[in-house]
Amino acid sequence: MTANYRFIRISNVLLTMFLAASLHAGQPISNGVSALTGEVMDSFCAKNGSHDQMMQDMKSMGHDKTSCSTQCVRLGAKYVFVDSAKQAIYQLDDQEKAAEFAGQKVRISGTLQKTKIKIADIQRAN
């Protein structure tokens, strides 16, 4: 093998590795999620970490987590999943499934895509 041939071959390998790495970097990160436990909450109250302030400031929001979440969604909020252990808020792809569990502690499984969960299953947690 000549030195020129080795140089071209090594250059091609490095170029291929560089291109593959740059293409991969542009793809959304997607990790399989077996299950997470947390609360289905509305996006307004999730920013504060609880429903307490909203229910105190606006009596029409109700007196429990479920009614507060439902009212906030009627006002334009979205249902989100709050993992208080990780202090993380995730958007939920299926708002109808999430609505059934508004304000409740749940166990959710699905696919995590950055800050969004594609719901495979959602059940009330104990």
C-alpha positions as CSV (number, residue, x, y, z in Angstrom):
1,M,0.0,0.0,0.0
2,T,1.4,3.4,-0.9
3,A,1.3,6.3,1.5
4,N,-0.9,8.2,-0.8
5,Y,-3.5,5.4,-0.8
6,R,-3.5,5.1,3.0
7,F,-4.0,8.9,3.3
8,I,-7.0,8.8,1.0
9,R,-8.5,5.8,2.8
10,I,-8.0,7.4,6.2
11,S,-9.4,10.7,5.0
12,N,-12.5,8.9,3.6
13,V,-13.1,7.0,6.9
14,L,-12.7,10.3,8.9
15,L,-15.0,12.1,6.6
16,T,-17.6,9.4,6.8
17,M,-17.4,9.4,10.6
18,F,-17.7,13.2,10.7
19,L,-20.8,13.2,8.4
20,A,-22.5,10.5,10.4
21,A,-21.9,12.3,13.7
22,S,-23.2,15.6,12.3
23,L,-26.3,14.0,10.8
24,H,-27.0,12.2,14.1
25,A,-26.6,15.5,16.1
26,G,-29.5,17.0,14.0
27,Q,-31.9,14.2,14.9
28,P,-34.2,14.6,17.9
29,I,-33.1,12.7,20.9
30,S,-35.5,9.9,21.6
31,N,-35.3,7.5,24.6
32,G,-37.7,4.7,25.5
33,V,-39.5,5.4,28.7
34,S,-40.6,2.3,30.6
35,A,-42.6,4.3,33.2
36,L,-42.7,7.5,35.1
37,T,-44.7,8.5,38.1
38,G,-46.0,12.0,38.6
39,E,-49.0,14.2,38.2
40,V,-51.1,15.3,35.2
41,M,-51.4,19.0,35.7
42,D,-52.2,22.0,33.6
43,S,-49.4,24.0,32.1
44,F,-50.4,27.2,34.0
45,C,-50.1,25.6,37.5
46,A,-47.2,23.5,36.6
47,K,-45.0,26.6,36.3
48,N,-45.7,27.3,40.0
49,G,-45.3,23.7,41.0
50,S,-48.8,23.5,42.5
51,H,-52.5,24.6,42.2
52,D,-52.5,26.4,45.5
53,Q,-51.8,29.9,44.2
54,M,-54.3,29.6,41.3
55,M,-57.1,28.4,43.6
56,Q,-56.3,31.1,46.1
57,D,-56.3,33.9,43.6
58,M,-59.3,32.7,41.6
59,K,-62.1,31.1,43.5
60,S,-63.8,30.0,40.2
61,M,-60.9,27.5,39.7
62,G,-62.4,25.1,42.3
63,H,-61.0,23.6,45.5
64,D,-59.2,20.6,44.2
65,K,-56.5,19.7,41.7
66,T,-58.8,18.1,39.2
67,S,-61.2,21.1,38.9
68,C,-58.3,23.6,38.9
69,S,-56.6,21.7,36.0
70,T,-59.8,21.4,34.1
71,Q,-60.6,25.1,34.4
72,C,-57.1,26.1,33.4
73,V,-57.3,24.0,30.3
74,R,-60.6,25.7,29.4
75,L,-58.7,29.0,29.7
76,G,-56.0,27.9,27.3
77,A,-53.6,25.8,29.3
78,K,-52.4,22.3,28.1
79,Y,-52.2,19.1,30.1
80,V,-48.6,18.3,31.1
81,F,-46.9,15.6,33.1
82,V,-45.0,16.8,36.2
83,D,-42.2,14.6,37.5
84,S,-41.6,16.3,40.9
85,A,-38.7,13.9,41.7
86,K,-36.8,15.2,38.7
87,Q,-38.4,18.7,38.8
88,A,-39.3,18.2,35.2
89,I,-42.4,19.2,33.1
90,Y,-43.2,17.2,30.0
91,Q,-45.7,18.1,27.3
92,L,-48.2,15.3,26.5
93,D,-49.0,14.3,23.0
94,D,-52.6,13.0,23.7
95,Q,-54.6,15.7,25.5
96,E,-57.7,13.6,25.5
97,K,-56.0,10.7,27.4
98,A,-54.5,13.2,29.8
99,A,-57.8,14.9,30.5
100,E,-59.2,11.7,32.1
101,F,-56.4,12.0,34.8
102,A,-56.4,15.8,35.4
103,G,-55.0,16.6,38.8
104,Q,-54.2,13.0,39.6
105,K,-51.0,11.1,40.4
106,V,-50.4,8.7,37.5
107,R,-48.0,6.2,36.2
108,I,-47.3,6.9,32.5
109,S,-45.4,5.0,29.9
110,G,-44.4,6.0,26.4
111,T,-41.7,7.5,24.4
112,L,-39.8,10.5,25.7
113,Q,-38.7,13.0,23.0
114,K,-36.8,15.8,24.7
115,T,-39.5,17.4,26.8
116,K,-42.5,15.7,25.2
117,I,-44.0,12.3,26.1
118,K,-45.8,10.2,23.4
119,I,-48.2,8.3,25.7
120,A,-48.4,4.6,25.3
121,D,-50.3,4.0,28.5
122,I,-51.5,6.0,31.5
123,Q,-52.9,4.7,34.7
124,R,-53.8,6.1,38.1
125,A,-50.9,5.6,40.6
126,N,-51.3,4.8,44.3
